[in-house]
Amino acid sequence: MLRGASPVIAGSLFGVDTKMMVSVGRAALETAGRRALRGPRRLGWSHRYETMVRLMREGFAGELDLDDPKSLRRARHMMDGIGRRTQGGWLGSFTPLDVGGVPGARVRPTRPMGPGRVLYLHGGGYIVGSTNSHRGLMATVAHHAGVEVIGIDYRLAPEHPCPAGLEDAVAAYRALVETSASESGAGTGIVIGGDSAGGGLTLATLQAIREAGLPQPAGAVLFSPWADLSDGLEVRNPDVGVDYITMRGGDRIAGRYAGALDRNDWQVSPLLGDLTGLCPMLCIAGGDETIVRDSERLETRARAAGVKVHLHVEPGEVHVYPAFAPINPRGQVAMGRVGQWITERLAG
């Protein structure tokens, strides 16, 4: 699923040296040639967007050695580097902070800010990613919703298997609930959101805070959640050849994230847990992404549990496609939908 720190991805998104830029140029020319003969790979994809998806797919193709600290450091450094160059500074300010003992960061929009906040849990297959890598996505959410977004650097596998990251998310949420109560005196004034693994962690957090007796947030936004890490990932999630992630190696990553827990445990695979009593959810996924079934099953299971859920699956789109809103009109529309939904949920 998530692979090694290929320089192709780095070059594709921010460019560092000549070798990387050559890779970008080659991919751009080959994409242009293909489009001239066959048209865009998916309706509505620009040349720039199609090239980016291609480069990311190539870049994620190399194996990531979970037992090699250097391999992990390279992968994490790459993800953070992308974030530093795509942080969306024109959309919001980025400030480090501590949230309930968990390191994190606050993004405040440059536009006028309303009440409430979003607790954001970054993606990265539970093994990479940070508030640095997701600066741009957090800033985009902050801009469209008009509220501050607080992200956390929860502990990552394989060094810290589940439930370490979940414990961090609950601790951060508890701290925000206490802060919100002191500020407003009523309600949580919080929406939780996350992408990919962060979307799965969001769903697990909702169940964990219910079990802890904490109030549910006003709502939850899940971008392409990876919420079922049980057996048979490669069989259950076939690669259609378009998405930039595949599930090759996904079972190994899931096993290392689960640690001593069973992969069917709700803390690892929250889609298999009890969804009763959870807050309203907005779930957005791409129709051509490898794990779209997780989003579709979430809608079915949530409705069966009496939870209000709205699922939007965009045809012809890839994993967490709203993250590419700056170069993808469909992503821009999706982010507008997310911003409006968050505003409505926080307004009560």
C-alpha positions in Angstrom: 0.0 0.0 0.0 2.4 2.7 1.2 5.9 2.1 -0.2 9.4 3.5 -0.1 10.6 7.1 -0.3 11.0 7.3 -4.0 12.6 10.6 -5.2 10.1 10.5 -8.0 7.3 11.6 -5.7 9.4 14.3 -4.2 10.4 15.6 -7.6 6.9 15.5 -8.8 5.5 17.7 -6.1 8.3 20.1 -5.3 11.5 19.3 -7.2 14.9 19.2 -5.5 17.6 18.3 -8.1 18.1 17.8 -11.8 17.6 14.0 -11.6 14.2 14.4 -10.1 13.1 17.1 -12.5 14.1 14.8 -15.4 11.7 12.2 -14.0 9.0 14.8 -13.8 9.7 15.9 -17.4 9.7 12.4 -18.7 6.4 11.6 -17.0 4.8 14.8 -18.3 5.9 14.1 -21.9 4.7 10.5 -21.8 1.4 11.6 -20.3 1.0 14.2 -23.0 1.6 11.5 -25.6 -0.9 9.2 -24.1 -3.5 11.9 -23.9 -2.9 12.9 -27.5 -3.7 9.3 -28.6 -6.4 8.3 -26.1 -7.5 11.4 -24.3 -7.3 11.9 -20.6 -7.1 8.8 -18.4 -10.2 9.9 -16.6 -12.8 12.5 -17.7 -12.0 15.9 -16.3 -8.3 15.1 -15.4 -5.9 17.9 -16.5 -2.5 17.1 -17.9 -0.9 18.3 -14.7 -3.2 16.2 -12.4 -2.8 13.1 -14.5 1.0 13.5 -14.5 0.9 13.9 -10.7 -1.1 10.7 -10.2 1.2 8.8 -12.4 4.3 10.0 -10.6 2.8 9.1 -7.2 1.8 5.7 -8.4 5.4 5.1 -9.6 6.9 6.5 -6.5 4.9 4.4 -4.2 5.8 1.2 -6.1 9.0 0.5 -4.1 8.9 -1.7 -1.0 9.2 0.0 2.4 11.3 -2.1 4.8 9.4 -1.9 8.1 12.4 -3.4 9.9 14.9 -0.9 8.6 15.0 2.3 10.6 16.7 4.1 7.8 14.0 3.1 5.3 11.3 4.4 7.7 13.2 7.7 8.3 13.5 8.2 4.5 9.8 7.6 4.0 8.8 9.9 6.8 11.3 12.6 5.7 9.9 12.4 2.2 6.3 12.8 3.4 7.2 15.8 5.6 9.2 17.4 2.7 6.1 17.3 0.5 4.1 19.0 3.2 6.7 21.7 3.8 6.5 22.7 0.1 2.7 22.4 -0.2 1.8 23.9 3.2 -0.8 26.3 1.8 0.6 29.3 3.7 -1.7 31.6 1.8 -4.7 29.8 3.3 -3.6 29.6 7.0 -0.9 30.1 9.6 0.8 27.1 11.1 1.9 27.0 14.7 3.2 24.0 16.8 1.4 23.2 20.0 0.8 20.5 22.6 -2.6 19.0 22.8 -3.3 17.0 25.9 0.4 15.9 26.1 0.5 15.0 22.4 2.6 17.1 20.0 0.7 18.8 17.2 0.1 21.9 15.3 -2.6 24.6 14.8 -3.7 26.0 11.5 -5.7 29.2 11.5 -7.3 30.4 8.3 -6.3 33.7 6.9 -10.0 34.4 6.2 -12.3 35.5 9.1 -12.6 32.6 11.6 -15.8 31.3 13.2 -16.3 29.4 16.5 -15.4 25.8 16.9 -12.4 23.7 15.8 -11.5 20.6 13.8 -9.3 17.9 15.3 -7.4 16.4 12.3 -5.8 13.0 12.2 -3.3 12.6 9.3 -3.1 9.7 7.0 0.0 7.6 6.0 -0.9 4.0 6.5 -0.4 4.3 10.3 3.4 4.2 9.6 4.3 7.6 8.0 2.8 11.1 7.9 2.7 14.0 10.4 1.2 17.5 10.8 4.1 18.6 8.6 3.2 16.3 5.7 -0.5 17.3 6.0 -0.1 21.1 6.4 -1.6 21.8 3.0 -4.6 19.6 3.6 -5.2 21.0 7.1 -4.9 24.5 5.7 -7.4 23.8 3.0 -9.9 22.4 5.5 -9.4 25.4 7.7 -9.9 27.8 4.8 -13.1 26.2 3.5 -14.6 25.7 7.0 -13.5 29.0 8.4 -12.3 27.5 11.7 -9.0 26.5 13.2 -7.7 23.0 12.5 -5.6 21.2 15.1 -3.6 18.2 14.0 -1.7 15.8 16.2 1.5 13.8 15.7 0.1 10.5 17.1 2.6 7.7 17.7 3.2 5.6 14.6 3.8 1.9 13.9 5.8 -0.3 13.8 7.6 1.3 16.8 4.3 2.1 18.5 1.6 -0.4 17.4 -2.1 0.0 18.1 -3.6 1.2 20.5 -0.8 3.8 21.0 -2.0 6.2 18.2 -5.6 5.8 19.3 -4.7 6.6 22.9 -3.0 9.8 21.6 -6.1 10.8 19.6 -8.4 10.3 22.7 -6.1 12.3 24.9 -6.1 15.2 22.4 -9.8 15.0 22.0 -10.3 15.0 25.8 -8.1 18.1 26.1 -10.1 19.9 23.4 -13.4 19.0 25.0 -12.2 20.5 28.3 -11.0 23.6 26.5 -14.2 24.0 24.6 -16.3 23.6 27.8 -14.3 26.3 29.5 -14.8 28.6 26.5 -18.4 28.1 25.6 -19.9 26.2 28.6 -22.0 23.9 26.3 -21.4 21.4 23.6 -18.1 20.2 22.2 -17.7 22.7 19.4 -15.5 20.1 17.7 -15.5 18.1 14.5 -13.0 15.3 14.0 -11.5 14.6 10.6 -8.9 12.4 9.0 -7.7 10.9 5.7 -6.9 7.3 4.8 -5.4 5.8 7.9 -6.3 9.0 9.7 -9.9 8.4 8.6 -9.8 4.9 10.1 -8.3 6.3 13.3 -11.1 8.9 13.3 -13.7 6.1 13.3 -11.8 4.2 16.1 -11.6 7.4 18.1 -15.3 7.9 17.9 -15.8 4.5 19.4 -13.1 5.0 22.0 -14.5 8.2 23.3 -18.0 6.7 23.5 -16.5 3.9 25.6 -14.7 6.5 27.8 -17.9 8.3 28.5 -16.8 11.4 26.6 -19.3 13.4 24.5 -19.4 12.7 20.8 -18.1 15.5 18.6 -20.5 17.6 16.4 -19.5 15.5 13.4 -16.8 13.6 11.7 -15.3 14.0 8.2 -13.5 11.0 6.7 -11.5 11.1 3.5 -11.1 7.7 1.9 -10.9 5.9 5.3 -8.7 2.8 5.7 -10.9 1.3 8.4 -10.8 -2.5 7.9 -7.3 -4.0 8.4 -8.5 -7.6 8.7 -7.2 -10.4 6.6 -7.1 -10.6 2.9 -6.5 -7.0 2.0 -4.9 -7.7 -1.4 -7.8 -9.9 -2.4 -10.5 -7.7 -0.9 -9.1 -4.5 -2.5 -8.1 -5.3 -6.1 -5.9 -2.7 -7.9 -7.8 -1.2 -10.9 -4.6 0.3 -12.2 -5.5 4.0 -11.7 -5.1 4.7 -8.0 -1.6 5.7 -6.7 -1.8 3.3 -3.8 -2.3 -0.5 -4.0 -2.8 -3.1 -1.3 0.4 -5.0 -2.1 2.1 -5.3 1.2 -1.0 -4.0 3.0 -1.4 -7.2 5.1 2.1 -6.8 6.4 1.6 -3.2 7.3 -1.7 -4.1 9.0 -0.1 -6.8 11.0 2.6 -4.5 12.3 0.1 -1.8 13.2 -2.1 -4.4 15.0 0.8 -5.6 17.1 -0.5 -7.8 19.9 -4.1 -7.1 19.0 -6.2 -9.2 16.6 -6.6 -7.5 13.3 -10.4 -7.9 13.7 -10.3 -5.9 17.0 -12.3 -2.7 16.6 -9.3 -0.6 17.7 -7.4 -1.9 14.6 -10.4 -2.3 12.2 -13.0 0.1 13.5 -15.3 -0.7 10.6 -15.9 -4.0 12.3 -16.8 -2.4 15.6 -20.1 -1.2 17.2 -21.0 2.0 15.5 -24.1 2.7 17.7 -24.3 6.2 19.1 -21.7 7.7 17.0 -21.9 11.3 15.7 -23.0 12.2 12.1 -20.4 11.5 9.5 -19.4 12.9 6.1 -17.4 10.4 4.0 -15.8 11.3 0.7 -14.0 8.8 -1.5 -12.9 8.3 -5.1 -14.6 5.8 -7.3 -11.4 4.4 -8.7 -9.5 4.2 -5.5 -8.3 0.8 -4.2 -10.1 0.9 -0.9 -13.4 2.5 -1.9 -15.2 -0.5 -0.4 -14.3 0.6 3.1 -16.2 3.8 2.5 -19.2 2.0 1.0 -19.3 -0.5 3.8 -19.0 2.3 6.4 -22.2 3.9 5.0 -24.1 0.6 5.2 -22.9 -0.3 8.7 -23.4 3.2 10.1 -27.0 3.4 8.7 -27.8 0.0 10.2 -26.5 1.3 13.5 -28.8 4.4 13.3 -26.0 6.8 12.6 -26.5 9.7 10.2 -24.0 9.4 7.4 -23.6 10.9 4.0 -21.3 9.2 1.5 -20.0 10.8 -1.7 -18.1 8.7 -4.1 -16.7 10.7 -7.0 -16.5 8.7 -10.2 -13.1 8.5 -11.8 -11.2 9.7 -8.8 -8.3 8.4 -6.6 -7.5 8.0 -3.0 -8.1 11.2 -0.9 -8.6 13.2 -4.1 -9.7 16.4 -2.2 -6.1 16.7 -1.0 -5.2 17.8 -4.6 -7.8 20.6 -4.7 -5.2 23.1 -6.0 -4.9 21.2 -9.3 -8.1 19.3 -9.3 -11.5 21.0 -9.8 -13.3 18.0 -8.4 -11.2 18.3 -5.3 -12.1 22.0 -5.0 -15.8 21.1 -5.1 -15.3 18.4 -2.5 -13.5 20.8 -0.2 -16.3 23.3 -0.6 -18.8 20.5 0.4 -16.6 19.7 3.4 -16.4 23.3 4.5 -20.1 23.8 4.4 -20.8 20.6 6.2 -18.4 21.4 9.0 -19.9 24.9 9.3 -23.4 23.5 9.6 -22.4 20.9 12.2 -20.6 23.4 14.4 -23.6 25.7 14.2 -25.8 22.9 15.6 
